[in-house]
Each structure stands twice: as C-alpha cells, then as structure tokens.
Amino acid sequence: MATHITAETLGPDANPQPAPHGKFVTWHGVKTVARLELIQRLRSSRWKIALVLWFLGVGAICLLISGALTTSYGYVSTTPLGPVMFGMNVYFILFMGLLITPTLASTSINGDRNQGTLAILQASLLSPMDITLGKLLASWTSAMAFLVVSIPFIIWSLAAGGVSLASILWVLLSMAFVLLVVCAVSLYMSARMTKTSASTVMSYLYVAFISGITVLLVGLGAAVLYEDNQVLEMSPSQYSETTGDPIACTVQSSYRSDSNLDKLWWLLAPNPFVIVADSSMIGQHVTDGFSSEDPLMAVSSAVRVARSGDSLSYNEAWCREDGTTRSAEEANRLMSNPELGGPVWPWGIALNILIGGAAVYGTYRRLNVPYKQLAKGVRIA
C-alpha cells in the first residue's frame, strides 16, 4: 500500500524524533510508520466495506454450520455439539484469514517504492528496522481487525457446551501468531519483488505451501518410505459368553505395512491448521482416533500419532504377546489413554518463529541504504 506523507497525516504529535541512523530501532519510529500506514487504510472506504463484508460473510457461514450441525448432526452424536461447531468455525475463519492476510502486506514496500514515497521514509531519521517493523505492525493490526470481528462467531459454540474458555484463548493466540508470520513473509516478498503482482503471488504460494503442500509432501513421503516389517500379530480367538470380552488370543508372526510417519511428522509442525488444532488441546487429554468427531481433536491426534509412529489397535489393547488377555478395565484404559507422541505445536511455533524472523531480517536488509544491488528498473526517489 502506498503511503502519502503530508503534514496532516503526520499530525502535530508525530514529528520525527527517533535517533540518528546509527540507532537500530526505536519505538517512536516503529509507531510513526505504523500510524502512517493505518491512517491511509482507515481513510479508504474499501477498507470499511471489506470489514463489513467479512463480518457478514463469516457470520453467515458460521451460523449455517451451527444450524446444519444442530438439526442433522448434534442429536445423534456421542460428542457434545460445542466442540464440533467450534472446530469447524475456527477452521473456516483461519482459512479465510490466510486468504486475506497476504494482501495486507504483499504490496506495502514495492507499492511505496514504485510511487517514490519509500525514499522519503528512508531519507528521514527512521532506520530500516523502524520501517520494517512499522509496516509489519500495521499489516498485522489490520489482520487482527478481521480476526476481532470474527470472535463472536468463535465463542458462539460456548452456548452449545463442551468448549472451555482456555481453548478459545489458545486458539485466538495461535491464530494471531500464525497471521503475524504470514504478514512478515508477505512483507519480505514486497521488499524482494519489484512488481506488486509478483509479491502477491509469492505470498499466496507461501500460504499454499505451508497450509496444503506440506500435507501433500507427507502423503507422498509416506508412499516412498512405505515398507513391510515383521511383527507379532495378536487377535482374540475366544470370547466370553456373558460379557463378550476376549478371553483367549492367538499370536503369530506376520508382516505389517508401515508408512514411517514418525520420520515425516515435522513437515506438518509449521502448518497453521496443525498449530491451531494442537494448541487448543493444551490442558486436555488427546485420544487416539482419526474418527474423532471433534475436528480440532482429530487433527491433533493425527499428528501426534504420526509423531509416535504407531497407534494402538483394538487387538493390541486386549492381547498380550504371550497370548494372554488383559482385563476389561486394563484394555479400556489402554484404548482411552494410548501412548501418543508429544505435542506438536511447540515445534510449529519454533519453526514459524525462525521463518518470521528470517523474513523480518530479509526485509531489513532490502531496506538498508546504501543498496548493494538493485533490480532492473527500480527507482530510488
């Protein structure tokens, strides 16, 4: 977004007062750049229309999801309706947020450069890091505006029960963090590319890679690493006539196909949907089951099973390797408390911090003056 600097825009309290160029970054400089960006956005009627359309569109879809689940799903489900509604609403809002966010930062720098206003900022007492962080703060604040107007639909599931305030808080924090990283990468693309169209396309390619292509890579990698391993196959051979529980098992050597997902799970860690889903399970027990009706639980359990490299089957819960059976209490305890891998979201947060940090540093280097190398046709002033 191009920034037109005027006395009216700066205001009486926004006189540039940061330290000379030797200063790496100052809060006053960051705030000044962010304020300039946000004032230009707020003056645009398209910005207000976009927020209204976002609120109406997201609200309509979330309410339709809630209505459809209430009438055709909730009354036959063993899972409370709240978590199902909450998970579907969260996924939809995150998906829409990932579509909107790149446009908020992907033209911020090259748009100013093409109109000759970026040089004014660079010639001022603002440091390159002031400009970088100020534009990042402005684009992230804009993204947060879209997220804030979605909050009523995220907490709508509280009325249906089964969702804790802690889960909602963790989901909002993780979504805000994910959108911040997307803003940082989009800002770098804006600084790196000469054309605004190219930077926008590259920003969307990053979102597509981190959100969808990582899942595809895991699927293709599982097919490549697919192998047959010799294992002991246990299966119940006799059942109690009164309870129907296994009372005897047969054990034989067999071959089992393994996809070796424990070697590929890290590809899913930086995925925004995985981070949001897995972080929402903080303080909760994650069960082993891809058929879980809770969308957030299903994704969280899937990536944790992938990290552990194995999941407990019904036969393995009832049968021991020596052919004896476990008691009903012990078998049920194993099935409800499987040995899953640890949480994946901390790894996702760490990887995204590295990605976002690298993007911020790359943007700073592209804004640093004097330039070591300029793309063909790039104007300085």
C-alpha positions, 0 to 999 in steps of 0.5 A: 500500500502506498503511503502519502506523507503530508503534514496532516497525516503526520499530525502535530504529535508525530514529528520525527524524533527517533535517533540518528541512523546509527540507532537500530530501532526505536519505538517512536519510529516503529509507531510513526510508520505504523500510524502512517500506514493505518491512517491511509487504510482507515481513510479508504472506504474499501477498507470499511466495506471489506470489514463489513463484508467479512463480518457478514460473510463469516457470520453467515457461514458460521451460523449455517454450520451451527444450524446444519450441525444442530438439526442433522448432526448434534442429536445423534452424536456421542460428542457434545455439539460445542466442540464440533461447531467450534472446530469447524468455525475456527477452521473456516475463519483461519482459512479465510484469514490466510486468504486475506492476510497476504494482501495486507502486506504483499504490496506495502514496500514495492507499492511505496517504492514504485510511487517514490514515497519509500525514499522519503521514509528512508531519507528521514531519521527512521532506520530500516528496522523502524520501517520494517517493523512499522509496516509489519505492525500495521499489516498485522493490526489490520489482520487482527481487525478481521480476526476481532470481528470474527470472535463472536462467531468463535465463542458462539459454540460456548452456548452449545457446551463442551468448549472451555474458555482456555481453548478459545484463548489458545486458539485466538493466540495461535491464530494471531501468531500464525497471521503475524508470520504470514504478514512478515513473509508477505512483507519480505516478498514486497521488499524482494519483488519489484512488481506488486503482482509478483509479491502477491503471488509469492505470498499466496504460494507461501500460504499454499505451501505451508497450509496444503503442500506440506500435507501433500509432501507427507502423503507422498513421503509416506508412499516412498518410505512405505515398507513391510516389517515383521511383527507379532500379530495378536487377535482374540480367538475366544470370547466370553459368553456373558460379557463378550470380552476376549478371553483367549488370543492367538499370536503369530508372526506376520508382516505389517505395512508401515508408512514411517510417519514418525520420520515425516511428522515435522513437515506438518509442525509449521502448518497453521491448521496443525498449530491451531488444532494442537494448541487448543488441546493444551490442558486436555487429554488427546485420544487416539482416533482419526474418527474423532468427531471433534475436528480440532481433536482429530487433527491433533491426534493425527499428528501426534500419532504420526509423531509416535509412529504407531497407534494402538489397535483394538487387538493390541489393547486386549492381547498380550504377546504371550497370548494372554488377555488383559482385563476389561478395565486394563484394555479400556484404559489402554484404548482411552489413554494410548501412548501418543507422541508429544505435542506438536505445536511447540515445534510449529511455533519454533519453526514459524518463529525462525521463518518470521524472523528470517523474513523480518531480517530479509526485509531489513536488509532490502531496506538498508541504504546504501543498496548493494544491488538493485533490480532492473528498473527500480527507482530510488526517489 
